[in-house]
Amino acid sequence: MAQTARTEATRTALGPTLARLCREGLDIVCVDADLGYSTSAVKFGQEFPERFFPVGVAEQNMVGVSAGLAACGKIAFCSSFAVFAPGHCFDQLRMAVGQPRTNVKLVASHGGVVTGEDGASAEALEDLALMLSIPTFSVVFPADVVEADQAIEAAARTEGPFYIRTLRPKTPVIYDDSGYRFELGRWDRLRKGSDVTLIACGELVTSALDAAEMLAGEGVQARVLNASSLRPIDRETLLAAARETGAIVTAEDHFVHGGLGGIVAETLAEERPVPMAFVGMRDRYGTSGTWDELLEYFSLTPPAIADTARGVLARK
């Protein structure tokens, strides 16, 4: 792992990655619901127009067309904003993709409050919970653009339904292009620690690393895990963290219920109960503001994660 000074939006990975994989011989198609410039899917369409199918503002139709193309043997990707897909097309995802295990990959951008100035109606906070409720979907929330590229490739090369969440703003790049390899079902340990474990996904992985650095100044050694694979989870790494550190904090730009916090709590409640706490959105929607202002406003920051960790440590 090598943190860099580079920043880039994870949404920029979709189109270029699909184009690269298609050049390598994968039989990829992409269905777009009128937001290809924002999701970057249009970059695939510009290189492979015969494999790019814009259906307009019609997310339900997008999923149906994708399922039909997958049934014909194609590796079918589709994309929109996370508030529209899965929000507008949940039943199609459940019936046409999830239940028959169709080879459809939904990559949804503009997740979380970091969507920013567009306000609450554009800030998806329940999308991961919706997709995790369909048991046949693999669900991934990459920490940076390098991991997003690799997660999209993993989805293309793995049979079955996928949901990948990407982000609007440019966020820090954690990984270098040659030193990391995403694996579905594996959580990367970014920092060693024996006192408490910070488990984060998406852009809050960087915040968890910063929080661990703050805690280190107080003599607290915090382990940091990148939980980008939300289904399947890395059960072995999670249980080891609970056993070896005895305290867990989760951090996510999503509702705590139904997301990363819920998954971790359910697993540990059954197998290894330890003191836990959660950083995330609780029973409220977002608002308008710059993305960094909103992270501060909703206490999704390194100091908030560090303070939550102190509270959990006091309960060990």
C-alpha positions in Angstrom: 0.0 0.0 0.0 1.3 3.4 -0.9 -0.7 6.6 -0.2 -0.1 9.2 -2.9 -0.8 12.9 -3.3 -3.0 12.2 -6.3 -6.8 12.7 -6.2 -9.3 11.3 -8.6 -13.0 10.5 -8.6 -13.8 6.8 -8.5 -16.6 7.3 -11.1 -13.9 8.0 -13.8 -12.9 4.3 -13.7 -16.0 2.9 -15.4 -15.7 3.8 -19.1 -12.0 3.5 -19.5 -11.9 0.1 -17.7 -14.7 -1.3 -19.8 -13.0 -0.2 -22.9 -9.7 -1.7 -21.9 -11.3 -5.0 -21.0 -13.2 -5.0 -24.3 -9.9 -4.5 -26.2 -8.6 -7.5 -24.3 -11.4 -9.6 -25.7 -14.1 -9.6 -23.1 -17.6 -9.6 -24.6 -18.8 -6.5 -22.8 -21.8 -4.3 -23.5 -23.0 -1.3 -21.5 -26.5 0.1 -21.1 -26.8 3.7 -20.0 -29.7 5.7 -18.5 -28.8 9.2 -19.8 -26.0 9.9 -17.4 -23.0 8.4 -19.2 -21.0 11.6 -19.2 -21.3 11.8 -15.4 -20.6 8.1 -14.8 -17.9 8.0 -17.5 -19.7 5.1 -19.3 -19.8 7.3 -22.4 -16.0 6.8 -22.8 -16.7 3.1 -23.5 -19.5 4.1 -25.9 -17.2 6.5 -27.8 -14.8 3.6 -28.5 -17.3 0.8 -28.9 -20.6 2.5 -30.1 -22.0 -0.8 -31.3 -21.8 -2.1 -27.8 -23.2 1.0 -26.0 -27.0 1.2 -25.6 -28.4 4.5 -24.3 -32.1 4.0 -23.2 -32.8 7.5 -21.9 -34.2 8.4 -18.5 -35.5 4.8 -17.9 -33.7 2.9 -15.2 -36.2 0.1 -15.1 -35.8 -0.4 -18.9 -32.0 -0.2 -18.5 -32.0 -3.2 -16.1 -34.4 -5.1 -18.3 -32.3 -4.6 -21.4 -29.2 -5.4 -19.5 -30.7 -8.7 -18.3 -31.8 -9.6 -21.9 -28.3 -8.9 -23.2 -26.8 -11.0 -20.4 -29.2 -13.8 -21.3 -27.7 -13.7 -24.8 -24.3 -14.4 -23.4 -22.9 -10.8 -23.0 -21.2 -9.4 -20.0 -23.7 -6.7 -19.3 -22.8 -3.5 -17.4 -25.3 -0.7 -16.7 -24.9 2.6 -15.0 -26.7 5.5 -13.5 -26.7 7.6 -10.3 -27.1 5.6 -7.1 -30.3 7.4 -6.2 -31.9 6.2 -9.4 -30.4 2.8 -9.6 -31.2 0.9 -7.4 -33.8 3.4 -6.3 -36.0 3.5 -9.4 -35.5 -0.1 -10.5 -35.3 -2.3 -7.4 -38.0 -4.7 -8.5 -36.3 -5.2 -11.9 -33.0 -5.8 -10.1 -34.6 -8.3 -7.8 -36.7 -10.2 -10.4 -34.7 -9.9 -13.6 -31.2 -10.1 -12.1 -31.1 -11.2 -8.5 -33.4 -14.2 -8.5 -32.2 -15.7 -11.8 -28.5 -14.7 -11.1 -28.3 -12.9 -14.4 -24.8 -11.7 -15.4 -25.5 -8.0 -14.9 -23.2 -5.5 -13.3 -24.7 -2.2 -12.0 -22.1 0.5 -11.4 -23.8 3.4 -9.7 -22.1 6.8 -9.2 -22.8 9.8 -6.9 -23.2 7.7 -3.7 -23.3 9.3 -0.3 -23.4 12.8 1.1 -20.2 13.6 -0.9 -22.5 14.1 -3.9 -22.6 17.6 -2.3 -24.3 20.6 -3.7 -27.1 18.7 -5.5 -28.7 18.2 -2.1 -30.6 15.5 -0.3 -32.6 14.2 -3.3 -29.3 13.4 -5.1 -27.4 11.9 -2.2 -27.9 8.1 -2.1 -27.7 6.8 1.5 -29.7 3.6 1.3 -28.4 2.1 -1.9 -26.0 -0.3 -0.3 -28.7 -1.6 2.1 -31.1 -2.1 -0.9 -28.5 -4.1 -2.8 -27.4 -6.1 0.2 -31.0 -7.2 0.7 -30.8 -9.1 -2.6 -28.7 -12.1 -1.5 -27.2 -13.0 -4.9 -25.5 -9.7 -5.6 -21.9 -9.1 -4.9 -21.6 -5.6 -3.4 -18.5 -3.5 -3.6 -17.6 0.1 -2.4 -14.1 0.9 -3.5 -11.8 3.1 -1.5 -10.2 4.9 -4.4 -10.0 5.0 -8.2 -7.3 2.3 -8.4 -9.5 -0.1 -6.5 -12.6 0.9 -8.5 -10.8 0.0 -11.7 -9.8 -3.4 -10.3 -13.3 -4.0 -8.8 -14.9 -3.4 -12.2 -12.5 -5.8 -13.8 -13.3 -8.4 -11.1 -17.0 -8.0 -11.8 -16.4 -8.4 -15.5 -14.5 -11.6 -15.0 -16.8 -13.1 -12.4 -20.1 -14.7 -13.3 -23.2 -13.2 -11.6 -24.8 -10.0 -10.4 -22.6 -7.1 -9.1 -23.3 -3.7 -7.5 -20.4 -1.3 -7.4 -20.8 2.2 -5.8 -18.6 5.1 -7.0 -18.3 8.7 -6.0 -18.7 12.2 -7.6 -15.8 14.2 -6.1 -12.1 13.7 -6.5 -10.9 11.8 -3.4 -7.4 10.7 -2.3 -5.8 7.8 -4.0 -4.6 5.3 -1.4 -3.2 2.6 -3.6 -0.6 2.6 -6.4 -1.4 0.9 -9.7 1.2 -1.8 -9.3 1.2 -2.6 -5.6 -2.4 -3.7 -4.9 -4.8 -6.2 -6.2 -8.5 -6.2 -5.3 -10.0 -9.5 -4.3 -13.7 -10.1 -3.8 -14.3 -11.1 -0.2 -11.0 -9.9 1.1 -10.5 -6.8 3.3 -7.1 -5.1 3.0 -5.3 -4.3 6.3 -3.9 -0.9 5.7 -2.4 -0.4 9.2 -1.4 -2.7 12.0 -2.8 -2.2 15.5 -3.7 -4.1 18.7 -5.9 -1.7 20.7 -8.9 -1.1 18.4 -9.9 -1.8 14.8 -11.3 0.9 12.4 -13.3 -0.7 9.6 -14.2 1.7 6.7 -15.4 1.7 3.1 -15.3 4.2 0.3 -13.8 7.6 0.9 -13.9 7.1 4.7 -11.0 4.7 4.4 -8.7 7.7 4.1 -10.4 9.2 7.1 -9.9 6.1 9.1 -6.2 6.2 8.3 -6.0 9.8 9.5 -7.9 8.9 12.7 -5.5 6.1 13.4 -2.6 8.6 13.1 -4.3 10.9 15.6 -4.8 8.0 18.0 -1.2 6.9 17.6 -0.2 10.3 19.0 -2.0 9.3 22.2 -0.4 5.9 22.4 -3.4 4.0 20.9 -2.5 1.5 18.1 -5.5 1.3 15.8 -5.7 -1.3 13.1 -7.4 -0.1 9.8 -9.3 -2.3 7.5 -10.6 -1.4 4.0 -13.9 -3.2 3.9 -14.6 -2.6 0.2 -16.2 -6.0 -0.3 -19.5 -5.7 1.5 -20.7 -9.0 0.1 -19.0 -11.3 0.5 -17.4 -9.9 3.6 -14.0 -11.1 4.9 -15.3 -13.0 7.9 -11.8 -14.4 8.8 -10.2 -10.9 8.9 -13.2 -9.4 10.8 -13.2 -12.2 13.5 -9.4 -11.9 13.8 -9.7 -8.2 14.4 -12.3 -8.7 17.1 -10.3 -11.4 18.8 -7.0 -9.5 18.6 -8.0 -5.9 19.3 -11.2 -6.4 21.3 -12.9 -3.3 20.0 -14.5 -2.3 16.6 -15.5 1.0 15.0 -17.1 1.1 11.6 -17.2 4.2 9.3 -19.3 4.7 6.2 -20.9 7.4 4.1 -24.3 5.6 4.2 -27.0 4.8 6.7 -25.5 2.8 9.6 -28.5 0.4 9.5 -28.3 -2.0 6.5 -24.8 -1.0 5.5 -21.3 -1.8 6.8 -22.1 -1.2 10.4 -25.1 -3.5 10.2 -23.1 -6.3 8.5 -20.2 -6.1 11.0 -22.6 -6.0 14.0 -24.6 -9.0 12.8 -21.5 -11.1 12.2 -19.9 -10.3 15.5 -23.1 -10.7 17.5 -23.3 -14.3 16.4 -19.6 -15.2 16.5 -17.4 -12.8 18.5 -19.2 -10.0 20.5 -17.0 -7.1 21.4 -17.6 -3.4 22.2 -18.6 -1.7 18.9 -19.6 1.8 17.7 -20.6 3.2 14.4 -19.8 6.3 12.4 -22.3 7.0 9.6 -25.7 8.5 8.9 -28.4 7.9 11.4 -32.1 8.4 10.6 -31.6 11.5 8.5 -31.0 12.5 4.9 -28.3 14.8 3.6 -28.4 18.5 2.6 -26.7 20.8 0.2 -23.1 21.9 0.6 -19.6 21.2 -0.6 -18.7 17.6 -0.1 -16.0 18.3 2.5 -18.4 20.7 4.4 -21.0 17.9 4.5 -18.5 15.3 5.9 -17.8 17.8 8.7 -21.5 18.7 9.2 -22.5 15.0 9.6 -19.4 14.1 11.7 -17.9 11.8 9.1 -14.4 13.0 9.7 -11.1 11.7 11.2 -11.7 13.5 14.5 -15.2 11.9 14.8 -13.8 8.5 14.1 -11.0 8.9 16.6 -13.4 10.2 19.2 -15.7 7.2 18.6 -12.7 4.9 19.0 -11.9 6.5 22.4 -15.5 5.7 23.5 -15.2 2.1 22.5 -11.8 1.7 24.2 -13.4 2.9 27.4 -15.8 0.0 27.2 -13.2 -2.7 26.7 
